[in-house]
Amino acid sequence: MSKLQLVIGNKNYSSWSMRPWMALTVAGIPFRETLIPLDTPETAALVSVHSPAGRVPVLRHGRQTVWESLAIMEYLAELFPERHLWPKAVSARAIARAVANEMHAGFGALRNACPMNLRRPRKPIPMSEQVLKDVARIEQIWRDCRTAYGKGGKFLFGRFSIADAMYAPVVTRFDTYAIPVADDTRAYMHTIMNTEAFTAWREAAVKETWIVHADEVD
Ligand SMILES: N[C@@H](CCC(=O)N[C@@H](CS)C(=O)NCC(=O)O)C(=O)O
């Protein structure tokens, strides 16, 4: 099988890149990482070498190029069925896809107000009604998944799945902006933040020196 190459943005800021990187790393799938710093004069040209969409993440696999974080993880799930990147049961898998898509398509208020920024000292900011609505819905999703499907482990569907990868950057936002959450939400956040994959990503992120001013919120 050809080797996998994942093209990503800065680890400190690129939440969409973090998702397939987490999925590959937790699943133990070998890949080569290529990091393109975002928001520099060269970014567009460097990304366009890899992606027709001009955005990261992008997965390269021989002659195949896959862009869009969720499509990349769907591709990985098909390439490596034995890694069970989606839950095994049809009904759990349907809900995992629903909540993964809900994340991919939504929560714009939270994403705009609270950009992922792993280096930022933990500090609250004023929250709009819309952001609080996004937070409440996400807490409900995590609670519902954990209650209905989470018996076999500490992740949303028991063992780690693409749904967890999709929500990992949200965990960092809740943490960075000290968003008040329920105890069960906090427990799930610890589960994600204690994975080796998350720790490795964060360790690399905090060493980066590039600054994306648009993502620096105070
Ligand atoms: N829907 C896309 C979003 C990708 C995206 O917005 N990536 C950002 C970085 S996190 C990017 O490439 N920004 C560079 C730019 O827009 O020039 C996905 O899920 O992969």
The ligand as an SDF file (V2000), in Angstrom:
LIG
                    3D

 20 19  0  0  0  0  0  0  0  0999 V2000
  -14.1710   22.1580    5.9060 N   0  0  0  0  0  0  0  0  0  0  0  0
  -12.7220   22.0680    5.8840 C   0  0  0  0  0  0  0  0  0  0  0  0
  -12.1560   23.2710    6.5900 C   0  0  0  0  0  0  0  0  0  0  0  0
  -10.6710   23.4230    6.3320 C   0  0  0  0  0  0  0  0  0  0  0  0
  -10.1310   24.7750    6.8030 C   0  0  0  0  0  0  0  0  0  0  0  0
  -10.8660   25.7580    6.9510 O   0  0  0  0  0  0  0  0  0  0  0  0
   -8.8170   24.8090    7.0210 N   0  0  0  0  0  0  0  0  0  0  0  0
   -8.1490   26.0250    7.4210 C   0  0  0  0  0  0  0  0  0  0  0  0
   -7.1400   25.7470    8.5280 C   0  0  0  0  0  0  0  0  0  0  0  0
   -7.8670   25.0560    9.9680 S   0  0  0  0  0  0  0  0  0  0  0  0
   -7.3210   26.5460    6.2400 C   0  0  0  0  0  0  0  0  0  0  0  0
   -6.8500   25.7850    5.4220 O   0  0  0  0  0  0  0  0  0  0  0  0
   -7.1130   27.8390    6.1890 N   0  0  0  0  0  0  0  0  0  0  0  0
   -6.2420   28.4120    5.2310 C   0  0  0  0  0  0  0  0  0  0  0  0
   -6.9200   29.3650    4.3180 C   0  0  0  0  0  0  0  0  0  0  0  0
   -8.1620   29.4140    4.3270 O   0  0  0  0  0  0  0  0  0  0  0  0
   -6.1740   30.0310    3.5850 O   0  0  0  0  0  0  0  0  0  0  0  0
  -12.2960   20.7390    6.5290 C   0  0  0  0  0  0  0  0  0  0  0  0
  -13.1050   20.1480    7.2560 O   0  0  0  0  0  0  0  0  0  0  0  0
  -11.1920   20.2450    6.2800 O   0  0  0  0  0  0  0  0  0  0  0  0
  1  2  1  0
  2  3  1  0
  2 18  1  0
  3  4  1  0
  4  5  1  0
  5  6  2  0
  5  7  1  0
  7  8  1  0
  8  9  1  0
  8 11  1  0
  9 10  1  0
 11 12  2  0
 11 13  1  0
 13 14  1  0
 14 15  1  0
 15 16  2  0
 15 17  1  0
 18 19  2  0
 18 20  1  0
M  END
$$$$
